[in-house]
Amino acid sequence: MKEIYEPKFVEKLFDNMSRSYSKMNYLTSFGFSERWRRQCVEEIQIEKGKTVVDLMTGMGECWKHILKSSDKNSKLIGLDFSSEMVNRAQKNKLRFRDSKIQVLKENVFENSIPEETADYIISGFGLKTFNDEQLDKLALEIKRILKVNGKFSLIDVSVPKNKLLKPFYMFYLKRIVPILGKLFLGSPETYKMLGVYTEEFQNSKNVFRIFSKQEFKIQYVEYFYGCATGIKGVRIK
């Protein structure tokens, strides 16, 4: 399983999925993905005139929720290492002509964002593609980018604990989603990986454990019976 966490593997996967990812993300979450993105952003109550960094920004799906609280002094930095996702994010940027948005095609672990740039950090549905070592690095990078007293909120699709919901959800993710992937993309194997990543990830409890080693005050968050989970927190020093 080690190779599925290699950056080049993940980058190619998301390049291949970019054309239909938004639609498939909606389907794989039973239509809840938009609500979960909104809730993830709302967890940290973004204020006007601040700088927000959206890590693993994809096509900028979280932007409309982030920019609800923006003004002329606000800034949004979106970062992703998938060329195709970044191309689509650049097009999405045109929808927000009155907002100050910078899109970076960079790996989250080798990015050009200066220390203590962000008042807030958001990430929607990128956690499951990291192993423990990478999550350690992610925690350090968020600490580096975030200002003292800055807030962050991270979320990803998870395996629900409910005994009735879990088998149905995993059957859908592992069997039905690849079929939908074949219909939309002609490649069931590509979307099969979403189920593989989710099953390996389980939920954000391991993320909580790893981030607890850093100087953050954090909370574990569940959405819709654990079908999505995340963490939110504050850099305390």
Disulfide bonds with the S-S distance in Angstrom:
none
